[in-house]
Amino acid sequence: MISQLRKLSSGINYDDVSFSILVGEVTYYTSYINKEHVMTKKAFDLEERLVSFAGDIIFFCKKLPNDYCGNYYANQLLRSAGSSALNFGEAQGTHTVKDKINKLSISLKELKESRVNLKILNKVQYGNAEERHSILNELEQLIKIIATIIKNKKQNIQ
């Protein structure tokens, strides 16, 4: 999908331009956040959003300073962001509602850990500020979505 989007945009210089593409039942929102054609996408498919979030974190961490602090926080952020997507994937294969709530709660916990990590990096101004804010925005949305799913699942079992 990303390669198809890149083909559509080749040779065009975008600055904060957004567009959407409908593919099957999932709408992909793509925005170019700088002249290097760095793409971020938001999909309504939650698993895909979590995978994209983990991928965005990888690209963000690759650009952090290669010093003790940069490596420490990058490693923590990589683990927590990746774990949130992986635990959400595990939640999809559970057999009971309680097990699903447990896995979703772990995913939520990992997202909240990622948020604190990014806030620390924001405080010390590590990494690209625009990317950091974009990632934090997506992270806040993911936290709200998963917290709402957990809340609804808990109400349904009572």
N, CA, C and O atoms as a GROMACS GRO file, in nm:
protein
  632
    1MET      N    1   0.082  -0.119   0.000
    1MET     CA    2   0.000   0.000   0.000
    1MET      C    3   0.086   0.125   0.000
    1MET      O    4   0.060   0.218  -0.076
    2ILE      N    5   0.190   0.129   0.085
    2ILE     CA    6   0.275   0.247   0.093
    2ILE      C    7   0.343   0.271  -0.041
    2ILE      O    8   0.352   0.385  -0.087
    3SER      N    9   0.390   0.164  -0.106
    3SER     CA   10   0.458   0.182  -0.234
    3SER      C   11   0.361   0.239  -0.337
    3SER      O   12   0.401   0.320  -0.421
    4GLN      N   13   0.234   0.198  -0.332
    4GLN     CA   14   0.135   0.254  -0.424
    4GLN      C   15   0.115   0.402  -0.397
    4GLN      O   16   0.102   0.481  -0.491
    5LEU      N   17   0.112   0.441  -0.270
    5LEU     CA   18   0.096   0.581  -0.237
    5LEU      C   19   0.217   0.662  -0.281
    5LEU      O   20   0.203   0.774  -0.329
    6ARG      N   21   0.335   0.604  -0.266
    6ARG     CA   22   0.456   0.674  -0.310
    6ARG      C   23   0.456   0.692  -0.460
    6ARG      O   24   0.499   0.797  -0.509
    7LYS      N   25   0.409   0.592  -0.536
    7LYS     CA   26   0.402   0.605  -0.682
    7LYS      C   27   0.308   0.718  -0.720
    7LYS      O   28   0.336   0.793  -0.814
    8LEU      N   29   0.198   0.732  -0.648
    8LEU     CA   30   0.104   0.839  -0.676
    8LEU      C   31   0.165   0.976  -0.654
    8LEU      O   32   0.127   1.074  -0.718
    9SER      N   33   0.260   0.984  -0.562
    9SER     CA   34   0.314   1.114  -0.522
    9SER      C   35   0.450   1.145  -0.582
    9SER      O   36   0.504   1.252  -0.556
   10SER      N   37   0.507   1.055  -0.660
   10SER     CA   38   0.643   1.075  -0.709
   10SER      C   39   0.653   1.204  -0.790
   10SER      O   40   0.568   1.235  -0.874
   11GLY      N   41   0.758   1.278  -0.762
   11GLY     CA   42   0.784   1.402  -0.833
   11GLY      C   43   0.707   1.522  -0.782
   11GLY      O   44   0.720   1.631  -0.839
   12ILE      N   45   0.628   1.507  -0.679
   12ILE     CA   46   0.549   1.617  -0.626
   12ILE      C   47   0.609   1.660  -0.493
   12ILE      O   48   0.640   1.576  -0.409
   13ASN      N   49   0.625   1.791  -0.474
   13ASN     CA   50   0.682   1.843  -0.351
   13ASN      C   51   0.568   1.892  -0.262
   13ASN      O   52   0.505   1.994  -0.291
   14TYR      N   53   0.542   1.821  -0.152
   14TYR     CA   54   0.433   1.853  -0.062
   14TYR      C   55   0.486   1.917   0.065
   14TYR      O   56   0.592   1.882   0.115
   15ASP      N   57   0.409   2.011   0.116
   15ASP     CA   58   0.431   2.067   0.248
   15ASP      C   59   0.298   2.065   0.321
   15ASP      O   60   0.208   2.143   0.289
   16ASP      N   61   0.286   1.975   0.418
   16ASP     CA   62   0.164   1.962   0.497
   16ASP      C   63   0.038   1.946   0.412
   16ASP      O   64  -0.066   2.006   0.442
   17VAL      N   65   0.046   1.865   0.308
   17VAL     CA   66  -0.069   1.836   0.223
   17VAL      C   67  -0.123   1.700   0.262
   17VAL      O   68  -0.046   1.606   0.282
   18SER      N   69  -0.253   1.688   0.271
   18SER     CA   70  -0.314   1.561   0.310
   18SER      C   71  -0.414   1.518   0.204
   18SER      O   72  -0.476   1.602   0.138
   19PHE      N   73  -0.431   1.388   0.188
   19PHE     CA   74  -0.535   1.334   0.102
   19PHE      C   75  -0.572   1.196   0.153
   19PHE      O   76  -0.498   1.136   0.231
   20SER      N   77  -0.684   1.146   0.109
   20SER     CA   78  -0.725   1.013   0.154
   20SER      C   79  -0.750   0.924   0.033
   20SER      O   80  -0.786   0.971  -0.074
   21ILE      N   81  -0.730   0.794   0.054
   21ILE     CA   82  -0.750   0.695  -0.050
   21ILE      C   83  -0.833   0.584   0.010
   21ILE      O   84  -0.801   0.533   0.117
   22LEU      N   85  -0.940   0.545  -0.057
   22LEU     CA   86  -1.025   0.436  -0.010
   22LEU      C   87  -0.978   0.308  -0.076
   22LEU      O   88  -0.980   0.295  -0.198
   23VAL      N   89  -0.937   0.212   0.007
   23VAL     CA   90  -0.894   0.081  -0.043
   23VAL      C   91  -0.977  -0.023   0.029
   23VAL      O   92  -0.963  -0.042   0.150
   24GLY      N   93  -1.063  -0.091  -0.044
   24GLY     CA   94  -1.151  -0.189   0.020
   24GLY      C   95  -1.238  -0.119   0.121
   24GLY      O   96  -1.311  -0.025   0.087
   25GLU      N   97  -1.232  -0.163   0.245
   25GLU     CA   98  -1.314  -0.103   0.350
   25GLU      C   99  -1.233  -0.013   0.442
   25GLU      O  100  -1.285   0.035   0.543
   26VAL      N  101  -1.107   0.010   0.409
   26VAL     CA  102  -1.020   0.090   0.496
   26VAL      C  103  -0.981   0.218   0.423
   26VAL      O  104  -0.933   0.212   0.310
   27THR      N  105  -0.999   0.330   0.486
   27THR     CA  106  -0.957   0.457   0.429
   27THR      C  107  -0.821   0.492   0.486
   27THR      O  108  -0.804   0.495   0.608
   28TYR      N  109  -0.725   0.518   0.400
   28TYR     CA  110  -0.591   0.556   0.443
   28TYR      C  111  -0.578   0.707   0.428
   28TYR      O  112  -0.603   0.763   0.322
   29TYR      N  113  -0.538   0.772   0.535
   29TYR     CA  114  -0.510   0.914   0.530
   29TYR      C  115  -0.360   0.930   0.527
   29TYR      O  116  -0.289   0.879   0.614
   30THR      N  117  -0.313   1.001   0.430
   30THR     CA  118  -0.169   1.018   0.412
   30THR      C  119  -0.136   1.165   0.418
   30THR      O  120  -0.207   1.247   0.360
   31SER      N  121  -0.031   1.198   0.487
   31SER     CA  122   0.014   1.338   0.488
   31SER      C  123   0.164   1.340   0.475
   31SER      O  124   0.234   1.252   0.526
   32TYR      N  125   0.213   1.439   0.406
   32TYR     CA  126   0.356   1.459   0.393
   32TYR      C  127   0.393   1.564   0.496
   32TYR      O  128   0.340   1.675   0.493
   33ILE      N  129   0.482   1.529   0.587
   33ILE     CA  130   0.511   1.623   0.696
   33ILE      C  131   0.635   1.705   0.671
   33ILE      O  132   0.664   1.797   0.747
   34ASN      N  133   0.710   1.675   0.565
   34ASN     CA  134   0.822   1.761   0.531
   34ASN      C  135   0.861   1.740   0.386
   34ASN      O  136   0.802   1.656   0.318
   35LYS      N  137   0.960   1.813   0.339
   35LYS     CA  138   0.999   1.807   0.198
   35LYS      C  139   1.067   1.677   0.161
   35LYS      O  140   1.085   1.649   0.042
   36GLU      N  141   1.105   1.595   0.259
   36GLU     CA  142   1.168   1.467   0.231
   36GLU      C  143   1.063   1.360   0.201
   36GLU      O  144   1.097   1.243   0.188
   37HIS      N  145   0.938   1.399   0.190
   37HIS     CA  146   0.828   1.308   0.160
   37HIS      C  147   0.814   1.198   0.265
   37HIS      O  148   0.792   1.082   0.232
   38VAL      N  149   0.828   1.236   0.392
   38VAL     CA  150   0.805   1.140   0.500
   38VAL      C  151   0.654   1.122   0.511
   38VAL      O  152   0.581   1.219   0.533
   39MET      N  153   0.609   0.999   0.497
   39MET     CA  154   0.465   0.974   0.500
   39MET      C  155   0.423   0.916   0.634
   39MET      O  156   0.490   0.830   0.691
   40THR      N  157   0.312   0.963   0.680
   40THR     CA  158   0.247   0.899   0.793
   40THR      C  159   0.106   0.868   0.747
   40THR      O  160   0.049   0.943   0.667
   41LYS      N  161   0.049   0.760   0.796
   41LYS     CA  162  -0.087   0.728   0.756
   41LYS      C  163  -0.168   0.687   0.878
   41LYS      O  164  -0.117   0.629   0.973
   42LYS      N  165  -0.295   0.720   0.871
   42LYS     CA  166  -0.388   0.679   0.976
   42LYS      C  167  -0.494   0.595   0.909
   42LYS      O  168  -0.554   0.637   0.810
   43ALA      N  169  -0.518   0.481   0.960
   43ALA     CA  170  -0.622   0.395   0.905
   43ALA      C  171  -0.727   0.369   1.011
   43ALA      O  172  -0.696   0.369   1.130
   44PHE      N  173  -0.848   0.348   0.968
   44PHE     CA  174  -0.953   0.322   1.065
   44PHE      C  175  -0.943   0.180   1.120
   44PHE      O  176  -1.008   0.149   1.220
   45ASP      N  177  -0.865   0.094   1.060
   45ASP     CA  178  -0.840  -0.040   1.110
   45ASP      C  179  -0.743  -0.025   1.228
   45ASP      O  180  -0.627   0.014   1.208
   46LEU      N  181  -0.788  -0.054   1.348
   46LEU     CA  182  -0.708  -0.029   1.469
   46LEU      C  183  -0.578  -0.107   1.470
   46LEU      O  184  -0.474  -0.053   1.508
   47GLU      N  185  -0.582  -0.233   1.429
   47GLU     CA  186  -0.457  -0.310   1.425
   47GLU      C  187  -0.357  -0.244   1.330
   47GLU      O  188  -0.239  -0.235   1.361
   48GLU      N  189  -0.404  -0.200   1.216
   48GLU     CA  190  -0.316  -0.134   1.119
   48GLU      C  191  -0.261  -0.003   1.176
   48GLU      O  192  -0.146   0.032   1.153
   49ARG      N  193  -0.343   0.068   1.251
   49ARG     CA  194  -0.295   0.193   1.313
   49ARG      C  195  -0.186   0.164   1.415
   49ARG      O  196  -0.088   0.238   1.424
   50LEU      N  197  -0.203   0.058   1.493
   50LEU     CA  198  -0.102   0.022   1.593
   50LEU      C  199   0.028  -0.023   1.526
   50LEU      O  200   0.137   0.010   1.572
   51VAL      N  201   0.016  -0.098   1.418
   51VAL     CA  202   0.135  -0.141   1.342
   51VAL      C  203   0.204  -0.018   1.283
   51VAL      O  204   0.327  -0.008   1.288
   52SER      N  205   0.127   0.073   1.227
   52SER     CA  206   0.185   0.196   1.170
   52SER      C  207   0.252   0.280   1.279
   52SER      O  208   0.358   0.338   1.258
   53PHE      N  209   0.187   0.285   1.396
   53PHE     CA  210   0.245   0.358   1.509
   53PHE      C  211   0.380   0.298   1.546
   53PHE      O  212   0.478   0.371   1.563
   54ALA      N  213   0.386   0.166   1.559
   54ALA     CA  214   0.513   0.099   1.593
   54ALA      C  215   0.618   0.126   1.485
   54ALA      O  216   0.735   0.148   1.517
   55GLY      N  217   0.577   0.125   1.359
   55GLY     CA  218   0.669   0.155   1.250
   55GLY      C  219   0.718   0.298   1.254
   55GLY      O  220   0.837   0.324   1.234
   56ASP      N  221   0.627   0.392   1.281
   56ASP     CA  222   0.667   0.533   1.294
   56ASP      C  223   0.767   0.552   1.407
   56ASP      O  224   0.860   0.632   1.397
   57ILE      N  225   0.747   0.478   1.516
   57ILE     CA  226   0.840   0.485   1.629
   57ILE      C  227   0.978   0.436   1.587
   57ILE      O  228   1.079   0.494   1.627
   58ILE      N  229   0.984   0.330   1.509
   58ILE     CA  230   1.113   0.279   1.461
   58ILE      C  231   1.186   0.387   1.383
   58ILE      O  232   1.304   0.414   1.407
   59PHE      N  233   1.116   0.450   1.288
   59PHE     CA  234   1.179   0.555   1.208
   59PHE      C  235   1.220   0.675   1.293
   59PHE      O  236   1.325   0.735   1.271
   60PHE      N  237   1.136   0.709   1.391
   60PHE     CA  238   1.168   0.820   1.481
   60PHE      C  239   1.293   0.789   1.563
   60PHE      O  240   1.382   0.873   1.576
   61CYS      N  241   1.300   0.667   1.618
   61CYS     CA  242   1.412   0.629   1.703
   61CYS      C  243   1.544   0.620   1.626
   61CYS      O  244   1.650   0.647   1.681
   62LYS      N  245   1.536   0.584   1.499
   62LYS     CA  246   1.658   0.578   1.417
   62LYS      C  247   1.727   0.714   1.407
   62LYS      O  248   1.848   0.722   1.387
   63LYS      N  249   1.648   0.820   1.422
   63LYS     CA  250   1.700   0.956   1.407
   63LYS      C  251   1.742   1.020   1.540
   63LYS      O  252   1.793   1.132   1.541
   64LEU      N  253   1.720   0.950   1.652
   64LEU     CA  254   1.759   1.006   1.782
   64LEU      C  255   1.911   1.010   1.793
   64LEU      O  256   1.980   0.929   1.730
   65PRO      N  257   1.964   1.103   1.873
   65PRO     CA  258   2.110   1.110   1.890
   65PRO      C  259   2.166   0.977   1.939
   65PRO      O  260   2.105   0.907   2.020
   66ASN      N  261   2.283   0.944   1.890
   66ASN     CA  262   2.348   0.818   1.926
   66ASN      C  263   2.435   0.838   2.049
   66ASN      O  264   2.557   0.821   2.045
   67ASP      N  265   2.370   0.876   2.160
   67ASP     CA  266   2.440   0.889   2.288
   67ASP      C  267   2.368   0.803   2.391
   67ASP      O  268   2.270   0.736   2.358
   68TYR      N  269   2.415   0.804   2.514
   68TYR     CA  270   2.357   0.718   2.617
   68TYR      C  271   2.207   0.741   2.632
   68TYR      O  272   2.129   0.646   2.632
   69CYS      N  273   2.167   0.867   2.646
   69CYS     CA  274   2.025   0.898   2.668
   69CYS      C  275   1.941   0.862   2.546
   69CYS      O  276   1.834   0.804   2.559
   70GLY      N  277   1.989   0.898   2.428
   70GLY     CA  278   1.916   0.866   2.306
   70GLY      C  279   1.895   0.717   2.290
   70GLY      O  280   1.786   0.673   2.256
   71ASN      N  281   1.999   0.639   2.315
   71ASN     CA  282   1.989   0.493   2.303
   71ASN      C  283   1.897   0.434   2.410
   71ASN      O  284   1.818   0.345   2.381
   72TYR      N  285   1.909   0.484   2.533
   72TYR     CA  286   1.826   0.432   2.641
   72TYR      C  287   1.678   0.453   2.612
   72TYR      O  288   1.600   0.358   2.618
   73TYR      N  289   1.640   0.576   2.581
   73TYR     CA  290   1.499   0.605   2.557
   73TYR      C  291   1.449   0.545   2.426
   73TYR      O  292   1.333   0.506   2.416
   74ALA      N  293   1.534   0.538   2.327
   74ALA     CA  294   1.495   0.474   2.200
   74ALA      C  295   1.464   0.326   2.223
   74ALA      O  296   1.363   0.276   2.174
   75ASN      N  297   1.549   0.258   2.298
   75ASN     CA  298   1.526   0.116   2.325
   75ASN      C  299   1.396   0.094   2.403
   75ASN      O  300   1.319   0.004   2.372
   76GLN      N  301   1.372   0.177   2.505
   76GLN     CA  302   1.249   0.166   2.583
   76GLN      C  303   1.128   0.191   2.495
   76GLN      O  304   1.029   0.118   2.501
   77LEU      N  305   1.136   0.295   2.413
   77LEU     CA  306   1.024   0.334   2.327
   77LEU      C  307   0.996   0.226   2.222
   77LEU      O  308   0.880   0.196   2.194
   78LEU      N  309   1.100   0.170   2.166
   78LEU     CA  310   1.082   0.061   2.068
   78LEU      C  311   1.010  -0.058   2.131
   78LEU      O  312   0.921  -0.116   2.069
   79ARG      N  313   1.049  -0.093   2.252
   79ARG     CA  314   0.987  -0.208   2.318
   79ARG      C  315   0.840  -0.182   2.352
   79ARG      O  316   0.754  -0.266   2.327
   80SER      N  317   0.812  -0.066   2.410
   80SER     CA  318   0.674  -0.040   2.452
   80SER      C  319   0.580  -0.019   2.332
   80SER      O  320   0.466  -0.067   2.335
   81ALA      N  321   0.625   0.050   2.230
   81ALA     CA  322   0.540   0.071   2.111
   81ALA      C  323   0.515  -0.060   2.038
   81ALA      O  324   0.403  -0.089   1.997
   82GLY      N  325   0.619  -0.140   2.023
   82GLY     CA  326   0.603  -0.269   1.957
   82GLY      C  327   0.514  -0.362   2.037
   82GLY      O  328   0.432  -0.434   1.981
   83SER      N  329   0.531  -0.360   2.168
   83SER     CA  330   0.451  -0.446   2.255
   83SER      C  331   0.303  -0.410   2.250
   83SER      O  332   0.218  -0.498   2.258
   84SER      N  333   0.272  -0.282   2.235
   84SER     CA  334   0.131  -0.242   2.228
   84SER      C  335   0.063  -0.304   2.106
   84SER      O  336  -0.050  -0.351   2.115
   85ALA      N  337   0.131  -0.304   1.992
   85ALA     CA  338   0.075  -0.364   1.871
   85ALA      C  339   0.067  -0.515   1.884
   85ALA      O  340  -0.033  -0.576   1.844
   86LEU      N  341   0.171  -0.576   1.939
   86LEU     CA  342   0.173  -0.722   1.953
   86LEU      C  343   0.065  -0.772   2.049
   86LEU      O  344   0.000  -0.873   2.021
   87ASN      N  345   0.047  -0.703   2.160
   87ASN     CA  346  -0.057  -0.744   2.255
   87ASN      C  347  -0.197  -0.722   2.198
   87ASN      O  348  -0.289  -0.799   2.228
   88PHE      N  349  -0.214  -0.618   2.118
   88PHE     CA  350  -0.343  -0.600   2.052
   88PHE      C  351  -0.368  -0.717   1.957
   88PHE      O  352  -0.480  -0.767   1.949
   89GLY      N  353  -0.266  -0.759   1.886
   89GLY     CA  354  -0.279  -0.875   1.798
   89GLY      C  355  -0.316  -1.000   1.874
   89GLY      O  356  -0.399  -1.078   1.829
   90GLU      N  357  -0.255  -1.018   1.991
   90GLU     CA  358  -0.289  -1.134   2.075
   90GLU      C  359  -0.434  -1.125   2.122
   90GLU      O  360  -0.501  -1.227   2.133
   91ALA      N  361  -0.482  -1.005   2.150
   91ALA     CA  362  -0.620  -0.987   2.197
   91ALA      C  363  -0.719  -1.033   2.091
   91ALA      O  364  -0.829  -1.077   2.123
   92GLN      N  365  -0.680  -1.022   1.965
   92GLN     CA  366  -0.770  -1.064   1.857
   92GLN      C  367  -0.791  -1.214   1.855
   92GLN      O  368  -0.891  -1.262   1.801
   93GLY      N  369  -0.698  -1.290   1.913
   93GLY     CA  370  -0.709  -1.435   1.911
   93GLY      C  371  -0.755  -1.497   2.042
   93GLY      O  372  -0.747  -1.619   2.058
   94THR      N  373  -0.803  -1.417   2.134
   94THR     CA  374  -0.845  -1.471   2.263
   94THR      C  375  -0.980  -1.540   2.252
   94THR      O  376  -1.057  -1.514   2.160
   95HIS      N  377  -1.005  -1.628   2.347
   95HIS     CA  378  -1.129  -1.706   2.346
   95HIS      C  379  -1.233  -1.655   2.445
   95HIS      O  380  -1.351  -1.686   2.433
   96THR      N  381  -1.189  -1.577   2.543
   96THR     CA  382  -1.283  -1.525   2.641
   96THR      C  383  -1.275  -1.373   2.646
   96THR      O  384  -1.174  -1.314   2.609
   97VAL      N  385  -1.382  -1.312   2.692
   97VAL     CA  386  -1.387  -1.166   2.704
   97VAL      C  387  -1.286  -1.119   2.808
   97VAL      O  388  -1.221  -1.016   2.790
   98LYS      N  389  -1.274  -1.194   2.918
   98LYS     CA  390  -1.178  -1.155   3.023
   98LYS      C  391  -1.035  -1.157   2.971
   98LYS      O  392  -0.956  -1.068   3.002
   99ASP      N  393  -1.002  -1.259   2.893
   99ASP     CA  394  -0.868  -1.267   2.834
   99ASP      C  395  -0.845  -1.152   2.737
   99ASP      O  396  -0.736  -1.094   2.732
  100LYS      N  397  -0.948  -1.119   2.659
  100LYS     CA  398  -0.938  -1.006   2.565
  100LYS      C  399  -0.914  -0.875   2.641
  100LYS      O  400  -0.830  -0.795   2.601
  101ILE      N  401  -0.989  -0.855   2.749
  101ILE     CA  402  -0.972  -0.734   2.830
  101ILE      C  403  -0.830  -0.729   2.887
  101ILE      O  404  -0.767  -0.623   2.888
  102ASN      N  405  -0.780  -0.843   2.933
  102ASN     CA  406  -0.644  -0.849   2.987
  102ASN      C  407  -0.540  -0.807   2.882
  102ASN      O  408  -0.453  -0.724   2.910
  103LYS      N  409  -0.549  -0.863   2.762
  103LYS     CA  410  -0.452  -0.830   2.656
  103LYS      C  411  -0.466  -0.684   2.612
  103LYS      O  412  -0.366  -0.617   2.588
  104LEU      N  413  -0.589  -0.637   2.602
  104LEU     CA  414  -0.610  -0.496   2.566
  104LEU      C  415  -0.556  -0.404   2.675
  104LEU      O  416  -0.502  -0.297   2.646
  105SER      N  417  -0.569  -0.446   2.800
  105SER     CA  418  -0.516  -0.365   2.911
  105SER      C  419  -0.364  -0.358   2.906
  105SER      O  420  -0.306  -0.254   2.937
  106ILE      N  421  -0.300  -0.467   2.868
  106ILE     CA  422  -0.154  -0.466   2.852
  106ILE      C  423  -0.115  -0.373   2.738
  106ILE      O  424  -0.019  -0.296   2.750
  107SER      N  425  -0.189  -0.380   2.629
  107SER     CA  426  -0.163  -0.292   2.515
  107SER      C  427  -0.177  -0.145   2.557
  107SER      O  428  -0.094  -0.061   2.521
  108LEU      N  429  -0.281  -0.115   2.633
  108LEU     CA  430  -0.304   0.021   2.682
  108LEU      C  431  -0.190   0.065   2.774
  108LEU      O  432  -0.143   0.179   2.765
  109LYS      N  433  -0.147  -0.024   2.862
  109LYS     CA  434  -0.036   0.008   2.954
  109LYS      C  435   0.090   0.042   2.875
  109LYS      O  436   0.162   0.136   2.909
  110GLU      N  437   0.118  -0.034   2.770
  110GLU     CA  438   0.236  -0.010   2.688
  110GLU      C  439   0.225   0.123   2.612
  110GLU      O  440   0.325   0.193   2.595
  111LEU      N  441   0.105   0.156   2.566
  111LEU     CA  442   0.085   0.285   2.499
  111LEU      C  443   0.109   0.401   2.596
  111LEU      O  444   0.170   0.501   2.560
  112LYS      N  445   0.062   0.385   2.720
  112LYS     CA  446   0.083   0.490   2.820
  112LYS      C  447   0.231   0.504   2.854
  112LYS      O  448   0.280   0.614   2.877
  113GLU      N  449   0.303   0.391   2.857
  113GLU     CA  450   0.448   0.397   2.879
  113GLU      C  451   0.516   0.471   2.764
  113GLU      O  452   0.606   0.551   2.787
  114SER      N  453   0.472   0.444   2.643
  114SER     CA  454   0.527   0.514   2.526
  114SER      C  455   0.501   0.664   2.535
  114SER      O  456   0.587   0.745   2.500
  115ARG      N  457   0.382   0.700   2.583
  115ARG     CA  458   0.348   0.841   2.597
  115ARG      C  459   0.443   0.912   2.694
  115ARG      O  460   0.491   1.021   2.664
  116VAL      N  461   0.468   0.850   2.808
  116VAL     CA  462   0.559   0.911   2.906
  116VAL      C  463   0.699   0.925   2.847
  116VAL      O  464   0.766   1.027   2.864
  117ASN      N  465   0.743   0.822   2.778
  117ASN     CA  466   0.874   0.824   2.713
  117ASN      C  467   0.883   0.941   2.615
  117ASN      O  468   0.981   1.015   2.616
  118LEU      N  469   0.782   0.957   2.531
  118LEU     CA  470   0.782   1.067   2.434
  118LEU      C  471   0.775   1.203   2.503
  118LEU      O  472   0.833   1.300   2.454
  119LYS      N  473   0.706   1.211   2.616
  119LYS     CA  474   0.702   1.337   2.690
  119LYS      C  475   0.840   1.372   2.746
  119LYS      O  476   0.879   1.488   2.749
  120ILE      N  477   0.912   1.270   2.790
  120ILE     CA  478   1.049   1.293   2.838
  120ILE      C  479   1.136   1.342   2.722
  120ILE      O  480   1.211   1.439   2.737
  121LEU      N  481   1.126   1.274   2.608
  121LEU     CA  482   1.204   1.316   2.491
  121LEU      C  483   1.164   1.457   2.446
  121LEU      O  484   1.248   1.534   2.399
  122ASN      N  485   1.038   1.490   2.462
  122ASN     CA  486   0.990   1.624   2.430
  122ASN      C  487   1.053   1.727   2.524
  122ASN      O  488   1.094   1.835   2.482
  123LYS      N  489   1.060   1.692   2.653
  123LYS     CA  490   1.116   1.782   2.754
  123LYS      C  491   1.262   1.816   2.724
  123LYS      O  492   1.304   1.930   2.742
  124VAL      N  493   1.338   1.716   2.679
  124VAL     CA  494   1.481   1.739   2.651
  124VAL      C  495   1.507   1.768   2.504
  124VAL      O  496   1.622   1.779   2.461
  125GLN      N  497   1.399   1.780   2.427
  125GLN     CA  498   1.404   1.814   2.285
  125GLN      C  499   1.491   1.719   2.203
  125GLN      O  500   1.574   1.761   2.123
  126TYR      N  501   1.470   1.589   2.226
  126TYR     CA  502   1.537   1.486   2.147
  126TYR      C  503   1.448   1.447   2.030
  126TYR      O  504   1.327   1.430   2.047
  127GLY      N  505   1.506   1.435   1.915
  127GLY     CA  506   1.430   1.395   1.796
  127GLY      C  507   1.363   1.514   1.731
  127GLY      O  508   1.356   1.623   1.787
  128ASN      N  509   1.312   1.490   1.612
  128ASN     CA  510   1.244   1.593   1.535
  128ASN      C  511   1.114   1.633   1.605
  128ASN      O  512   1.029   1.548   1.631
  129ALA      N  513   1.100   1.762   1.635
  129ALA     CA  514   0.984   1.811   1.712
  129ALA      C  515   0.853   1.784   1.639
  129ALA      O  516   0.755   1.745   1.701
  130GLU      N  517   0.850   1.806   1.509
  130GLU     CA  518   0.726   1.787   1.432
  130GLU      C  519   0.685   1.640   1.433
  130GLU      O  520   0.567   1.608   1.450
  131GLU      N  521   0.781   1.550   1.414
  131GLU     CA  522   0.751   1.407   1.418
  131GLU      C  523   0.705   1.364   1.557
  131GLU      O  524   0.611   1.287   1.572
  132ARG      N  525   0.774   1.416   1.659
  132ARG     CA  526   0.740   1.383   1.798
  132ARG      C  527   0.596   1.423   1.829
  132ARG      O  528   0.523   1.346   1.891
  133HIS      N  529   0.556   1.542   1.788
  133HIS     CA  530   0.421   1.589   1.814
  133HIS      C  531   0.317   1.510   1.734
  133HIS      O  532   0.209   1.480   1.785
  134SER      N  533   0.350   1.476   1.612
  134SER     CA  534   0.260   1.395   1.530
  134SER      C  535   0.240   1.256   1.592
  134SER      O  536   0.128   1.206   1.598
  135ILE      N  537   0.349   1.196   1.637
  135ILE     CA  538   0.342   1.064   1.701
  135ILE      C  539   0.263   1.073   1.832
  135ILE      O  540   0.181   0.986   1.861
  136LEU      N  541   0.288   1.177   1.910
  136LEU     CA  542   0.213   1.194   2.036
  136LEU      C  543   0.064   1.210   2.010
  136LEU      O  544  -0.018   1.158   2.086
  137ASN      N  545   0.028   1.281   1.905
  137ASN     CA  546  -0.113   1.299   1.871
  137ASN      C  547  -0.178   1.165   1.838
  137ASN      O  548  -0.285   1.134   1.889
  138GLU      N  549  -0.113   1.087   1.752
  138GLU     CA  550  -0.166   0.954   1.718
  138GLU      C  551  -0.173   0.866   1.843
  138GLU      O  552  -0.269   0.792   1.862
  139LEU      N  553  -0.072   0.874   1.927
  139LEU     CA  554  -0.066   0.796   2.049
  139LEU      C  555  -0.184   0.828   2.141
  139LEU      O  556  -0.246   0.738   2.197
  140GLU      N  557  -0.215   0.956   2.157
  140GLU     CA  558  -0.328   0.996   2.241
  140GLU      C  559  -0.459   0.938   2.186
  140GLU      O  560  -0.545   0.894   2.263
  141GLN      N  561  -0.475   0.940   2.054
  141GLN     CA  562  -0.595   0.884   1.993
  141GLN      C  563  -0.604   0.734   2.018
  141GLN      O  564  -0.711   0.682   2.050
  142LEU      N  565  -0.492   0.664   2.002
  142LEU     CA  566  -0.491   0.518   2.024
  142LEU      C  567  -0.525   0.484   2.168
  142LEU      O  568  -0.600   0.390   2.194
  143ILE      N  569  -0.471   0.561   2.262
  143ILE     CA  570  -0.501   0.539   2.404
  143ILE      C  571  -0.651   0.554   2.430
  143ILE      O  572  -0.711   0.471   2.498
  144LYS      N  573  -0.710   0.659   2.376
  144LYS     CA  574  -0.854   0.682   2.396
  144LYS      C  575  -0.938   0.571   2.335
  144LYS      O  576  -1.036   0.526   2.394
  145ILE      N  577  -0.899   0.526   2.217
  145ILE     CA  578  -0.975   0.420   2.150
  145ILE      C  579  -0.970   0.291   2.229
  145ILE      O  580  -1.074   0.229   2.255
  146ILE      N  581  -0.849   0.249   2.269
  146ILE     CA  582  -0.836   0.122   2.341
  146ILE      C  583  -0.899   0.131   2.479
  146ILE      O  584  -0.959   0.034   2.525
  147ALA      N  585  -0.886   0.244   2.546
  147ALA     CA  586  -0.950   0.261   2.677
  147ALA      C  587  -1.102   0.249   2.664
  147ALA      O  588  -1.168   0.191   2.750
  148THR      N  589  -1.158   0.304   2.558
  148THR     CA  590  -1.302   0.295   2.534
  148THR      C  591  -1.344   0.151   2.506
  148THR      O  592  -1.448   0.106   2.554
  149ILE      N  593  -1.265   0.080   2.427
  149ILE     CA  594  -1.295  -0.062   2.398
  149ILE      C  595  -1.296  -0.142   2.528
  149ILE      O  596  -1.387  -0.222   2.551
  150ILE      N  597  -1.196  -0.121   2.613
  150ILE     CA  598  -1.188  -0.193   2.741
  150ILE      C  599  -1.310  -0.161   2.827
  150ILE      O  600  -1.372  -0.250   2.885
  151LYS      N  601  -1.343  -0.034   2.836
  151LYS     CA  602  -1.459   0.010   2.915
  151LYS      C  603  -1.587  -0.057   2.866
  151LYS      O  604  -1.666  -0.107   2.946
  152ASN      N  605  -1.606  -0.060   2.734
  152ASN     CA  606  -1.726  -0.122   2.677
  152ASN      C  607  -1.730  -0.272   2.700
  152ASN      O  608  -1.835  -0.329   2.730
  153LYS      N  609  -1.614  -0.338   2.687
  153LYS     CA  610  -1.607  -0.483   2.710
  153LYS      C  611  -1.641  -0.514   2.857
  153LYS      O  612  -1.710  -0.612   2.885
  154LYS      N  613  -1.591  -0.432   2.949
  154LYS     CA  614  -1.619  -0.454   3.092
  154LYS      C  615  -1.767  -0.434   3.121
  154LYS      O  616  -1.825  -0.508   3.201
  155GLN      N  617  -1.829  -0.337   3.059
  155GLN     CA  618  -1.972  -0.314   3.080
  155GLN      C  619  -2.055  -0.429   3.025
  155GLN      O  620  -2.159  -0.462   3.080
  156ASN      N  621  -2.008  -0.489   2.915
  156ASN     CA  622  -2.084  -0.598   2.853
  156ASN      C  623  -2.080  -0.728   2.934
  156ASN      O  624  -2.170  -0.812   2.920
  157ILE      N  625  -1.977  -0.746   3.018
  157ILE     CA  626  -1.970  -0.870   3.096
  157ILE      C  627  -2.042  -0.860   3.230
  157ILE      O  628  -2.057  -0.960   3.300
  158GLN      N  629  -2.086  -0.742   3.265
  158GLN     CA  630  -2.156  -0.724   3.393
  158GLN      C  631  -2.304  -0.744   3.380
  158GLN      O  632  -2.377  -0.732   3.478
   0.00000   0.00000   0.00000
